[in-house]
Amino acid sequence: MRVVAVVNQKGGVAKTTTAANLGACIAERGFRTLLVDLDPQANLTVGMGIPWYELDSALHTVLLDPDETPLRSIITQVHDIPLYLAPGHLDLAHTEALMMPHADKAYRLRNAIEDLTRSESFDWVFIDCPPSLGTLTQNAIVAASHLLIPTEPKFYAFAGMDSLNKMIVALTKSLRFRVELLGVLLTMFERGTRLHTMIAAEIRERFGDKVFQTVIYKNVRVSESEVEGKPIALFDRRAPGAQNYEALAEEVLLRAAG
């Protein structure tokens, strides 16, 4: 099982969109895939057609009381493919503060996933992280075997990757775990935009072959699919956004196999 944290402290770089659509494209290929909505905005949950405000329990209850609410108890299948969701909730916003006094605060999600694997089998887990470097994001990184970093080709998104990298290095040293960079993904790319082309070239020069060859171009159909509660591949397979994420899924599977 590969656990991938989709992470970037910068907001608006398509973390949620990437987790949802990449996960769906991999699930369509027959891999049992779990999406974990760790963002208090719960956009991934809503984007899968599940209103977070109707849930009695969600990821916040798992993190705060795993004995009472194990991860397996909140998971639900979404759509007619082997795609599953551990839903998020607005109450995740308060969860970080409530976890702070606990010595195992950075391990709560990792422990929950390890407990899950005793009764459930998944090939892939994608964790949608909040746009911050707080305790929730730390939980995702500690739980992950791999990191996927989406970044819009703009200066502030690129600059924020330095802070993220420093935090990852510090965490791996202090908490003694290993995590690999699966890749850096260029998102929301606008064709013919000189600034995007220039910064994308800088990112490729700096991170080399860690940058995915696949680029996710700006496409309104992706946003429309989120309103309908469906991944783009299930909403409009012919849309450029669907083709982009299908290509990314192929590249991710190739990298994982290598």
N, C-alpha and C positions, 0 to 999 in steps of 0.2 A: 504494500500500500504506500502510495506517495502522497504526502501531505504538503500542499502548496499554499503558502501565505501570499496573497495578492496585496502588496504593501507599497505605500508611498505616503509620507507625511503630508504631502500636498493634496488638497482636495481638488475635485473636478478633473481628474486625470483618467477617468474611466475604470477605476478599480472594480466597482460593482458591476458595470457592464461587461467587463472582461471575465470576472468570476462566473457570472451567469451564462454568458454565451460560449465561453471556452468549455465550461463544465457540461453544457448541453450538447455541444458538438462531440465531446469525448463520450458522453453517455450514449449518443446515437450510434456510436461504433460498438456498442455492446458492453462497455465498461461500467460497472456499478460505481456511480459517482455521487459524492455527498457535497453539498454546498453548505457552508457554515457562515451565518450572517452575524458577524461580530461588531458591526457598526450600529451604534445607538439610533441612527436615522432609520434603520430597518428597510432601506430601499431595496435590497436584494429580496427580502421577504415579500414586499408589496409587488415587486417586479415579477415574482413567480405566481402572482394572483392570490396571495394569502394576506388578509388584513391582520397586521400584528395586534391591533387593539381588540380583536376578538379572542385572543389566545389566553388561556388560563396560566400556562407556563411556556417559557421559551428559554433562550440561551442564558439569560440573566439568572434564572432559577437554578440552572445546571451549575453555573459557576459559583453561586453562593451556597448551595446545599446539594452537592452531587449525590449524597446518600439517599436523600429524599426524592430527588429528580435526576436520575441518570440520563445521559445524553440520548440513549436509545428510546427513551419515553417521549421525546419531543419530535423525533424525526418523522417526516411524512413524505410520501412519494409525490412528485410533481410531474404532470404530463404523462404520456404513454410511452415513456422510455425509462431506462434504469437510472433516473435522476431523482435524488432525494434532498431534502432541505432540513437543516436545523435552524429554525426561524429565530430572527432577532426580535428586539422589543425596545421601545423607548426607555424602559427602565434600566437598560444597559448603561445609560448615562450616569446612574447613581451607583452602579456596580463597582466601578473602580475604587471609589472612596470606601465602600464597605469591605472590599478585599484587602485594603492597605495594611490592617493590623496582622494579617495572617502570613506566616513565614513561607507558605507555599503559594503565595499569590501569583507568581509568574508561571506556576506549573498547573494551574487549575484546568485549563483547556487540554493540555497534553495528557494529564491523568484521565480526563473524561474520554478522550479519544482512545487511549489505551484500554480503558474499561470497555468501551464500545466494541473493540475488536475481539473481545472474548465471546461475544454473542452474535456479532454481525460482521460480514465481510464486504469491504469496499476496495476497489482498485485505486480510486483517486478521491482525495478530499481537497476542496478549494475553500480557503478561508478569506472572506471579504473583510478587510481591516478598516478601522476608522481613520480619518485623516489627522492622525496625531501620533506621537511616540510614547503614549501613556501605557498604563498597565494592560489594557486590552490588546494593544498592538504587541506588547512584549509577550503576552500569552500566545498570540498567533505565531510569533517568531520561534519561541521555545517549542511549540508543538510541531513546527514544520520540519520536513526533511528538505524542502526546497523553497526558494523565494522567487516570485515573479514580480517584477517592478514595472508597472505601466508608467509612462511619462509622456505628457504632452510636449511637443518640441517648442517650448517657450523657456525663457531664461530662468524664471523663478522655480519652475518645476525641475529643471536641470540642477539648479543650485541646491535645492532641497535634498537631492540624492546624497550629497556629502554628509549632511547631518544624519541621514538614515544609515549610511555606511558606518559612520563612527559608532552609532548606537549598537549596531549588529556586532561589530568587533568587540565592544565593551561587554555586551551580553554574553557572547560565546566564551569570553574569558572568565567572567565572574560566575556564570551559571554552569559552565563546563558542558556544553552540548555542541553538536556539529550541525551546520545547515549549509546547503549549497545554493548558489545562485543559478536558478534554472534559466533565467534570461531577463533582459531589459526589453520592454515592448513599447514601440512608438505608437501613440494613440492620437485620435482626433486630428489627424494630419490633413492639411488642406493643400490640395494640388496647386502648383503654380505660385505658392507663397514663398517668397525669398527667405523670410525669417525662419520658417519651418524647415526649409531645405538646409539652411546654414547651420541651425542648431542640431538638426538630425545628423549632419555630417560630423559635428563636434562630438556628439554622443557616440557615434560609431567609431570615431578615432580613439576615444577614451576607453570604451568598454570592449572594443574589438568584436570577436565572434560571440561574445555573450549577448550581443544585441540580436534579437530575432530578425531574420530576413523579412518576415511578414510585417507589414505595416497596416494599422487599422485606420482607415480613412474616415473622415467625417461623413456621416450618412444619416439623414433624417429618419429613415425607415427603422433604424435601431431604436431611436427614441420612441417611435410609434409602437414598436413591439413591446416596450416596457409598459406603456399605458395599457396595452391589451393583456399584460400579465404573461407574456410568452417570450422565450428566447427568439432571437431573430431567425434562426434556422428553422424554427417551427412556425414562425409568423409569415415569412416571405423568403423562401430559399433562394430566389433569384436576385434578391437585393445585394448590392455590393458589400454591405456590412456582413451578410451571411457568408459570402464567399471569403471575405477577409478572415472571419473566425474559423471557418472550415480549414483554411490554409494554416492558421495558427495551430489548430488542433493537430494537424499532420506533423507540423514542425516540433511541437511539444512531445508527441509520441516518439518521434525519431530521436530527439535528445534524450528522452528517458530510457529508450532502448540502448542508446550508446553508452 
